[in-house]
Amino acid sequence: MNKINEYIKKHTLLFFFIFTFLLSWLMFIIAMTLIPENELYRAPFITVGAFAPALVSSLLSRSQKKREQSTRKRRSAAFAVTWIIAFINILLFSLIIRNLAFDAILIMVTAFLALLPAFVLSSVYSKNKGVRDHLITLIKPKGSWEFYVLALTGIPAVLLLGAVITQMINGSIPDPMYSIQDAGWSMIFLMILLIFVSHLINSGGLAEEPGWRGFALKRMQMKISPLLAGIIIGFIWALWHIPVMMAQVQALGPIIVAAQVLQLGITFTWLYNRTQGSLLSVALLHASWNTGGSFIPRTQAFYIIMTMVMVIFVFSDRMWKRFSYKQGIFF
């Protein structure tokens, strides 16, 4: 057993990808093939699969040092608070956004789904130092506050600019995922809030970023440049999504998908490094990307603007150059 542990520790990045893909794709394939028609019954499998990057990275981050005993109360409190917030968000999202029926099955599924974000976020107070160090920037962010504002507002601003430009040149704008045309201001605010929080703690942000950026990108940048690491992670990240996004990949076409991979991989890498490895910054950006795209369609103008922004990031930070780590801290 010790030899196996040593081998996994020596090749930790490889095993992160293997374990993450195995768990995620197993859950995704079960959900999409065995229960494709029932959204509620499918949700636990999809959610467990979505949380695989955070769960696997936390497991592989565990250190062999002596455990501490002083964080149990904090972890229990963090677990309870996060579970309540996640439960309320999932329930309201299911009722208001998804228009699901309020019944006992919905309550039970919601209660289970809320356990995953509660477990991950409360692990910030784990007795294991390796896990704490891995997740601590979720609650103790680094870097300047301006980058967090940019993470929240940058993508929606570019989406809106792309839509305006497309309309000015009489281009076609796709229908949004969620229409707010006939909704009042209070309902618009509630929809945006529910969808954003859902993407922040119940899926993309908290579920994925501890793994893709906090674990894989951090280790990959120790050996190669941020630019190359961001591109590689971007393509692996896109491949990971295939079982649940095959229809979208076919609809967009390979060129748009490749553009998204490059833009996301490099943009997330740039922000992660600019905030000194802060998981909160990239979790906010992830939620902002998903939420913004739910209300404002991604146009060709949007992809062109994002490409220009990406080029600016690359040259302003000289992302093709490797930078040195000092005790695991950026810059």
N, C-alpha and C positions, 0 to 999 in steps of 0.2 A: 504493500500500500504506500509506503514511504517513497519507493522508487517511482510509482505512478504520480504521486503528488509532486515530486521533484521534476518529473518530465513535463507535467502540465505547467508548473511554475516557470520552467525554462522556455516554454513555447506558449506563454499565456495569451498572446494576441491571437495566435492561430486557433487556440481552443475557445477563445471568446466567440470568434466567427462561427466555428463548428457548432458549439452548444446553442448559440443564439438562433442560427438557421434551423437546427433540428427542432428546437422547441417551438419556434414561431411557425415554421412551415407545417409542422404536424398539426398545430392548433388551427391554422388558417385552412388547411386542406380539409380537416374534419368539418369545420364550419361551412365551407363553400360547397362541399360534395354531399355530406350526409344530411345536413339540415339547411339547405340553401334558401328555403322559402319562409322560415320563421325567424324573424329578426331578433326576437326576444331570447329564444333558445340558443341562437347563434352567438349572442353577445358575450357570454363567458369565455368561449373558445377564442374569439377574436381578441378580446381584451387580454387574456393570458398571453396570447401570442405577441400582442403589441408591447407588453411589459417585459418580454424576454430580454431585450438589451439591458434594461436596468437590473433585472434579477440576476442575470448571468454575470454582469460586470461586478455587482456587489459580492457575489459568491467568490469570484476569482480575486477580489481585492482583499479578502480576509487575510490578516497577518497571523503569524504564529506566536505573537507576543502575549504576555499575560493579560487576561481580561480585567477590565475595571468594573467596579461594583456601584459606582455613584450615579449612573445615568438611567436607572430603571424607571424612576418616577417621571423624568422628563420624557423618556421614550413612550411611556404609557399615555401621558398627557398629549404628546404630539400625535400618537396613533388615534386617540379618541377624537381630537379636534379635526384631524384630517379626514377621518372616516365620516364624521357628521357632515362636513362640508361637501365631500365627494358624494355621499348618499343624497343629500338635498339636490345637488347639481344634476346627478344622473336621473333622479326621479322627475324633476321639473323638465329636464331636457327630453325625457321620454314622453311626458304628457303634453308639453307645449310644442316642442319642435317635431317630434316623431308622431304625435297624435296616437300614442298607444293607450290601451284601456287600463284604467286603474284597478288592479286586482291583486290577489295574494301572490301570484307568480311574479308579477312585476316587482313587488316589494322584496321577495326573496332573492331574485336575480340582482336587484339594485344593491341589496345588503352585501351580497358576495362581491360584486364588482368594486364596491367601495373599499374592500379589504386591501386591494392591490396598491392603490396610491397611499393608503394609510401605512402599509408595511414599508414601502420604499422611503417615504418622507420621514417616518419615525426612525428609520435606520441611521439617520444623521446622529442619533444618540445611542448607536450600537455600543455594546461593550468592547467590540473589536475595533482597535485603532485603525486598521486598514480600511474598514468599511466607513468609519467616520471621516477619515481623510478623503476618501473617494467622493463622498456626498456632501461634505460640509458647506460647499459654496452654494448649495441650494438655499441655505438660510443665512449664510454670511458671505454675501457676494463681494467680489473684488472689482477694481476698475472704477472709472469715473461714471457718475450718474447719467451723463449725456448719452453714453452708449446704451443704457437701459431705455431711455426715452426713444432712441433710434430703433432699438429692437421692437418696441411697441408700435411705433408710428411709421417707420420707414417703408415697410411693405405696403400697407394700405395707401400711403401717399403715392407711391409709384403705380400701384394698381389704378388709382383714381386718375392720375396723370395720363396713363396709357389709355384709359377709357375716353377721356376728354379728347385726346389727340385723334383717336380712332373715329370719334363722332365728328370732329372737325373736318376730317378728310372723307366723310361719308362712308367709312368702313363698317363692316358688320361686327356687332358686339354680341357674343353668345349670351344666352340666358343664364342668370346666376343660379347657384344651387338653392338659395333661399331668397324668395322675393319679399321685399318690404314695401312694395309700391302702395299697397292699400292699408298698411299698418300705421297706427298712431305712434307718436314719439316714445311713449312709455313702453309699448310693445317692441319697438325697434331696439330700445336700450336693453330690455330684458332678453331679447333674442341674441343680441351681440354678446351680452354678459354670459349667458348660459353656454353659448358655443365657444367663447374664448376660454372660460374656466374649464370646460370639458376638454378642450385641446391642451390646456396647460397641465392639469393634474390627472385627468382620467384617460389620456391617450398620449399623443406625441411628445409633449414637453417633458413631463416627469417619467413617462414610460420609456422613451427612446434616448434622450440626450445624455443621461449618465453613462450609457453604453457607447453610442457612436462617437460623441465628442469627449466625454469625461474619461473614458477608458481607452477606446481604440485610437482616436486622433492623438491624444496625449502621448501614448506610447509610440505611435508611428512617427511623430515629429521628432522623437529622439534619434531617429535613424535617417530620415529624409526631410526634404524641405516642406514647409507648410503648404505650398502650392501643390506639390505632388501628392502629399498626404490628403489634402482636401479633395482632390480629384478622385483618388482611389476610394476614399471613404464614401464619396458621393455615388460612385458607380456600385459599390457594394450595398449601400443603403437603398439604391433604386432596385437592385436585384432582389433584395429582401422583401420589397413591397409587391413583387410580381403576383403572388397568389391572390391578393385582394384587390389588385389594381390592373388586372389584365385588360379589362374592357377600356379603361382610361388610356392605357398604353396604345391599344389598337386605334382608339379614336384620335389621339393626338398625333400619332406618327412618330417615327424614330428621330427625326430632326428636333422636334419640340421636346421630346423626352430627353435627348442628349443635352439640349440647351438647359433644361431644368436641372439636370444632374450637375453640370458644371457650375451653374449659378448658385445652387444651394450648397454644394460642397465647398466652394471657395468662400461664399458669403458667411456661412456658419463658421468656417475656420478662421476667417478674418476677425469676426466678432469674438470668438472664443479666446483668441490670442490677445486681442485688444483689451479684454476684461480680465487678463491674467488667469485664464482657465476657469472662468466662472460658469457653473452649470445653469445658474438662474438666467443669465443673459441669453444663452442659446435656447433655453426652455421657453422664454418669453418670445423670442424670434420665431420659434417653431409654432407656437400658438397663434402668433400674429399672422404668419404665412397662411396657415390653414383657415383661420377665421376671416381674414381679408379676402381670400379667394372664394369663400363661401357666399359673399355678398357682392363682390365686384369681380366680374369675369376677367380672366387673364387674356389679354389681347396680344397681337403681334407687337404692337407698340410697347407694351409692358416688357416683353422679352428683350426687345432692342435696348430699352432704357436700362434694364437689369444687366445686360451684357456690358454696357458702357460703365456702369457702376462697378461691376466686377473687375474690369480692366483697371479702373482707378485704384481699387483696393490692392490689386496685385502689384502695380508699379509704385504706389505710395509707400507700401510696406516692404517692398522688395521680397515678395513672398517666395521667390525662387531660391532664396538663400536660407540655408539652415541657421537656426539660432541655438545657442547653448542653453541648457538647463542648469540651474543651480539649486540643488536640493529639491528638484521637482517644481520650482517656481519659475514662472515666465518672466522674461525681461529683467 
